[in-house]
């Protein structure tokens, strides 16, 4: 009789002289399928050969697995018989991949064991981690008593209001226990991120004068818990981007943003929900002259593309499933796996181009700013550009338009020029009646004058 045919979860070895090769096969199968079977005393074609088996033989197999396969597994090792011939059957499983045999990683390909390169191992770890990363279920350094009662009450009230939780606040410990975010007196990393925050958890936000990170007009850092950081980042973009007023006869005027705020909030919420919290990088918001970028240090799931999710064909893979569940309860996320689709639909309805960029360090959502959303101040700068100006002068005008009280020191830092050089530019712009100083040096401000010397437009 034949025992079977070698495949991706079944391996045969003729004798225990091939014990080392058997351990390698186990590692490869564990890494590919999480478990399988190994026989000693069977030919490659599945024909039983039989072998002499003693207690020491079984012990040698057990010790070889224990000594040369990491992380540890606890296989079932038994003597079995085929056509009256003695063979060794090893049945094994494990969920702590990657497994190493003799300190090296292997992967099963058909009925062969192939050693993984360092790059393949990195991809393997990222893929295995996607959707089942245990970070947010691990206990944090904070306890139940570190959670502010008002913060927890506010979160629970929101979750009750949207109908996704049906129990009321009954004290910190009992409420957190019901949310399944405690480990004794400690709270999980998910609860810490949502309700308290971490020292390195920030939102880094900036506005740049051009399409590049050369001249910044504003820079700000936000601290707090995840929900606070989401609100801070959304508010920052809403404050800095342009809004168009539409008068259609209704009692209240309508203000239309360059980019739909719902899409921005969805992108920022996703950036925290799916970020790699072990990374020391910050989540970033950057407004350029032509686009708005939202970045998070957490790569997109291996083997999938944003388009898969936009078309509704991507299965939800949550890097931080416990944090995602908490955000779902409060309806900060609408439903799992639909974020990119919602962003794309909102932008399509507003005729805003959106792109998604995945790189080695993280994931970026890019909203392109419509050029017809220029606000009044930007128009002043645009009209002033009709006169003869060099690039530095244009940058200085943009700085003034966003911060009329800017000092020479601040302007010099922003355009990467010396203070003396910036002073010469300010004098030149003033002499040519492109800008003027209103008030004293200490307490005054700058105004952009129209190219024809008229008063600045209010």
Buried (B, 14 or more C-beta within 10 A) or exposed (E): EEBEEBEBBBBBBBBBEBBBBBBBBBBBBBBBEBBBBBBBBBBEEBBBBBBEBEEEBBEEBBEBBBEBBBEEBEBEBEBBEBEEBBBBBBEBBBEEBBBBBEEEBBBBEEBEBEBBEEEEBEBBBBBBBBBEBEBBBBBBEBBBEBBEEEBBBBBBBBBBEEEEBEEEBEEBBEBBEBBEBBEEEBBBBBBBBBBBBBEEBBBBBBBBBBEEEEBBBBEBEBBBBBBBBBBBBBEBBBEBBBEBEEEEEEEEEEEEBBBBBBBBBBBBBBBBBBBBBEBEBBBBBBBBBEBBBBBBBBBBBBEBBBEBBBEEEBEBBBBBBBBBBBBBBBBBBEEBBBBBBBBBBBBEEBEBEBEBEBEEBBBBBBBBBBEEBBEEBBEBBBBBBEBEBEEBBBBBBBBBBBBBEBEBEEBBBBBEBEEEEBBEBBEBBBEBBBBBEEEEEEEEEBBBBBBEEEEBEE
